[in-house]
Structure formats: C-alpha cells, structure tokens
Amino acid sequence: MFSIEHEFDATVIVLMDEGEPPLQEDVIINSFAECVTIEQYDPRTDTVQKITLSANQLRDLAAALDLPEGIYQLRETPPGK
C-alpha cells in the first residue's frame, strides 16, 4: 500500500509494507525539484536513515530495475531523434 501527497516544495510518497510478518518500516520518498530523498526508521538504532539521490541517479535506478547484469551509461537522446 502507498500514499501520495503533494506539498508546497515536494511530492511525498509513503510505501507501507503489507503481508506476512516480519514487516519492514514505512519508506518515505520526498521528491524535490533538485533531488529525491528516501527515508526509513531504523528501530535498532532509533534513528531515521536517509539517502539522497540526484535526478540522474534516480533516472539510472529506474533504468537499472529493468536491465540484466552489466555496466551501463545512459545517454540523453537529442530532441527529434
């Protein structure tokens, strides 16, 4: 299950784990104009862990989910091609 909220400076997506226990903590994705942050509470340390991705890293991650093993470099396609 997930939720989407549009705030003043970001779109916030919350991913909630469903299914059989043990369940993972919610994942919160904040999409800003310049970056994306991914946060998850860590009950072992009682802290929130945060990862920040640039727009290019997010694009690469999205592409990597559908590619086989290997090393890749995405290139921009000029408009009209």
Stockholm file with secondary structure:
# STOCKHOLM 1.0

chainA/1-81         MFSIEHEFDATVIVLMDEGEPPLQEDVIINSFAECVTIEQYDPRTDTVQKITLSANQLRDLAAALDLPEGIYQLRETPPGK
#=GR chainA/1-81 SS CEEEEECSSCEEEEECCCSSSSCCCCEEEEECSSEEEEEEEETTTTEEEEEEEEHHHHHHHHHHTTSCSSCCCCCCCCTTC
#=GC SS_cons        CEEEEECSSCEEEEECCCSSSSCCCCEEEEECSSEEEEEEEETTTTEEEEEEEEHHHHHHHHHHTTSCSSCCCCCCCCTTC
//
